[in-house]
């Protein structure tokens, strides 16, 4: 069955996760995404390369796309790009502000040939301001965007995954979808802008807004959360691993006390809402001592029976074998031309009428150049001429 975005065509100049994941996510949902790469290929192809020369970085965010090689720095390459743009619903890139304008592929250039185009532009810090022309990668976004300052045990700590990139990509994808819906309803195109900095702020909407309203500057959350100090919220060491525990309501703490074999937790100074905050440090200390004596599985089973939100801290090996992950098909299998059958992170969305099909792997560099140009109306001799000029 066709995906929910079947019939949508995107001309894709994005690179790295903050851009490529945005269009990759829409490709998962059925959009036809034509990835335009320079002759050297997108830089992501050269990151975390495993034998036989395949990038594990590039694969998940570019699966299912078509790849064409096109040198848009040459006038002929620019003309090819504009010709393709006329035949697409959307155009996406995440170069620094000004780069595409200098190439003659900015929003004003593209909408001249395709007035109804949805033009999505991702950047590091937004299109305005003193640092608009600067670039960034994930660790810079986490630092500039405040997340790093509230993570860890005192020393600014980045997340263990490139969340700044990924969150920016998801926001850009949402913006693209919103503009495409508007286009379907009105025929009107528009420019959509997203940034890594803006996305980091949005992702901390509660925490940052709390500071803006109260003026109280938080300290790092350590193994817990900056705004849940005094509660049980946090990560605890167990006899054989670690357990993440949510905030337990005072009324339920008496039951939790039985599961963790710590009768002191039933005392009024911990179960009374009015006194609990005054004894928060002692409460946390008792929990740490009690949980360290028990196995993770035993604690997990007992606490979820009470409907207490908690989980073992899983590494990637455990996550890959998690029965819940398997049941919901959050890991997918695709066929790769050089690696064979491989597993990778799947698309988390499920549609009852238009299911997501992740059968295709990421494309080899330029594998679809000729096919896409023929679809755009180029004759064989024209394609040969472009190739002789090293445009494609």
Order of alpha helices (4+ residues) and beta strands (2+ residues): beta-alpha-beta-beta-beta-alpha-beta-alpha-beta-alpha-alpha-beta-alpha-alpha-beta-alpha-alpha-beta-beta-alpha-alpha-alpha-alpha-alpha-beta-alpha-alpha-beta-beta-alpha-alpha
